[in-house]
Amino acid sequence: MLARLDTCELNLQIQKLNAQIASQQSTVDKLHNGTRPEEIQRAESGVRQARAAAEHAAGVYRRKQDIFNSIAGISQQELDNALHDMEAKNAALAAAEAALQEAEAGPRQEDIAGAEAGLQALRDEQLRYIYLLSQYELQAPDDGVIRSRLLEAGDMASPSRPVFKLSLPGKKWVRAYVPETELGNIYEGQKARVYIDSRPGMAIQGQVGYISGTAEFTPKTVQTEELRTSLVYEVRIYVEDTDNLLRLGMPATVRIAGRGE
C-alpha cells in the first residue's frame, strides 16, 4: 500500500449503516419469533374486560328498556344513551377479539418477507461501502520503485489525477519507430539488439514484442531528418537487461535482425 485517502466521512456512513442493519435484524427476529405468550395473555385479558363491559352495558339497556316500556319512568334520551353505550361496548369487544386472533395467528408472511428484503438491501449497501473503503487504499500494481510523488498529504485526489510515478523492475522495453516502407519486414518475436551510448560495443539482447496498429508522426526525439514529417509505427523491443543498464528516458539504438537498423 502506497497511500490511503481520508476515510473519515465514509467510516461515519458505515457506522450509521451498521446501526440500521442491527435495528432491522431485530425487527426480522421479532417477526420470526412470533407473538410472545405475555402478549397473548394481555390480549385475552383485554377480551375478558371488553366482554364484561359489553354484558354490563347490555343489562343496563334492557332494564331501561323495560322501565321505558312499562311506566315511562325514564326519558327517550336516557334510553338512547344506554343503547349507544351498549353498541360502543360491543364494538370494543369485537376489536379486542380481533386483536386476540391477530396475536394468536402471529405475523403475516408478507410482513416477514418485507422485513427480510429490507435487511438484505441494507446488507447489499454495506458490501458497497466495504468495496468503496477498499478503493481508498492506493495499492502498487507490482514491486517497483517510486520515482516521484505527484500529490502531497492534504491535496485533493481524483480518479484522473495520478499520485505516484512508479518504475517497475520487471520486463523492460525500448520504444522505436519504423517507417511504413519497412513495416512488412518486422514481426513480433523477431530478434533484436539494443545499444546504449555508455557501452556502444555491448549489445543487449531482446525481441520485438509489440507493433502498433496505427500510424503516428515521428517524435522530435528521433534524430532522423528524412523521417521528420513521415508517418511511422511504434515498435517495442523487450530486452533481457540482466545487468540493469537501461534507465527511463535513456536514448538507445535498436538493430533488428534482417534489417540494417
N, C-alpha and C positions, 0 to 999 in steps of 0.2 A: 504494500500500500504506500503510495507516494504522498497523498494528501487526503484530507477529509473536509467536506463542506460543512457549513454551520447547520446543525440538525435540531436546534432548539425548538423552532416552531413545529417541525414535523414530530418531534417527540411528544410535545403537548397534545397534538392531534391524536397520536397513538394512545396516549393515556386516556383521553376522553372516549375514544372508541372502545378501549378495553372495559371501561366502566359501563358503557352501553351494552356491550356483549354480556357482562355479568348480570346486568338487570334483566335483559331479555332471556338469558338462560334460566334465571329464577322463575320467570313467567312460564316458560315451557315446562320446567319441572313441576310447577304447581298444577298446570293443566293435566300433566300425565299422572300425577298422584291422585287426582280426583278430589271430591269433597271430603273434608275431614269429618270424623264421627261427631265432633263437637258442633260443627255447623249443622249437621242433620238433626242433632238433638235440639239445637236452638230453633230450627225451623219447625220441628214437631211441637215445641213449647209455644211457638207463635200461633200454630194452628189451634191448639187447645184453648189458648186465651181468646182467639178470634171466635171460636165456636161458642164458648161460654157467653161472650158478649152478644153474639147474634141470637142465641137462645133467650137471653135475658130481655133483649130488645123485642123479640117476637112475643114473649109473655106479656110485656108491658102493653104492646099494641093490642093484643087480644083482650086484655082486661078493659082497656079504654074503649075498645070497640063495643064490648058488652054493655058498659055503662052508657055509652052514647046511644045505643040502640034501645035500651030499656027505659031509662029515666031521663035521658038527655041531661045528665049531670055534668058533662064537660062540653066545651065548645068544639066546633069543627076544626079550629086552628090547633087545639091540643091534640086532636086525633090525627091531623095531618103531620104534626111534628113527630108523633110516635111512629107513624108509618115511614117517614123519611129516615128516622134513626134506625129502624129495623132494616131498611134497604141498605143503608150505609154499612151497618154491621155485617150484613150478608155479603156485601161486596168485599169488605175487609177479610172475611173468612175465605172467600174464593181466591183472593190474592195470596193469602197465607198458604192455602193448599197448593196453589201453583208454585210457590217458592219452595215448598217441601218436595214436590215432584221434581223440580229442577235440581235441587240439591241431591236427591237420591239418584237421578239419572247421570249426574256428573257433567263435565264439559263436553261440548259438541265436537265432533271430529273436524268440522270446518274451522273451529277456533284453534284447535291444536295444530292443524296444518298451516294456518295463517301465522301462528306464533313461531313455528319451526322455520317457515320461509323467511320471516323477518330475522331470525337468528342466523340463518345461512347467509343472508345478504350482508349482515354485519361482519361475519367471518370472511366473506369474499373481499370486503372492503379492507379488512385487517391484512389479508395477504397482499393487497395492492400497496398498502402503506409499508409493509415489510420489504417489498420489492423496491419501492422508492427509497427507502432507507439504505438499501444495499447500493443504490446508484450514487449515494452521497460520498462514497469512497472511491478515490481515483486509483485504480489498480494498474500496475505496469503490465503490458501485454506479454513481456518476456524479460529475462535477465538482460541487463544492459547498464549503461552509464548515462546519468543526467547531464546533458551538455549545457542546458540553460533553463532557468526558471523564469517563465514569462509573466506570471502573476505573483503578487506578494500577498501575505496574510491581510485580510480585510478587503481585498479587491473583489469586485462583483464578477462572478463567473457565469458562463452561459455555455450551452452545447456547442456554439460556433466559435468559442474562444479557446485556443489551446492553453494549457497551464505549464506543461513541461515539454522540452525537446529532448528526445532520447536517442542514444546511439546504441543499436543492438549489435552485439559482438558475434552474431550468428553468420549466416551466409552473406558475403559481401558481393557487390556487383558494381561494374563500371558502366556508365552510360556513354554510348557512342551514337553517331548519326551516319546513316547510309543513304546515298542518293538513289533515286528511283532506278537509274540505269544499272545499279549494282545489286538491287534488292533480290533479283532472281537467283543470285549466287549465294545467298545467305539462308540458312535454315537452322531451326532450333536443334541444339545438341552438337552443333559444329564446333570443332576445337578452335581455340583462340589463345593468344598470348598477350599479356599486358606488361608494358614497360613504364617505369617512372623515372623522373629526371635524376633523383638521387642515386639510382642504380641502373644506369642506362643499358648495361650489358646483361642484366639479370632479368629473365622472363618469369612472370607469374602466370602459371597455367590456369586456364579457365575454359568455358564453353558458352555458346550463345544460349541464353535461357528465355529470352523474350524478344519478340519483334512486334512493334506497334502496328495496329491495323489502320491507322490514319496518318496522313502526311502532315508536316508542320514546317514552318520556316526555320532555317538554321539559326540556332542561338548565336549571339555575338561572341561567346567564348570559344567557338570553333574557329580556329585560325586557318581557314581555307578560303582564300579570296574568291575563287571561281564558284564557290558554293554559297556565297553570302546571300544571294537573292533566290536561291533554289529551294525547292521543297525536298525535304529529306524525311527519313523514317527513323524513329528511335529504336536502338538495339541495346539490350542489356547483356553484358558479359559477366556471368557468375564465376568467381575466381576461388581458388584454394589458397588463401593467404595465411599459411601456417606460421609465418614469421611476423604476422601482424604489422605489415609495412604500409598498407593503404590507410588513408585518413579521409574524412569527409571533405569534399571540395578539392581534393588533390587532382591536378591535371595528370593525364596518363595517355600513352599511345597504345592503341589496340591494333593487333595484327591477327587477322582471321585466316585460318588455313584455306589455301586455294585462292586467296586474294593477295594483292600487293600490300594492302594495309587495311 
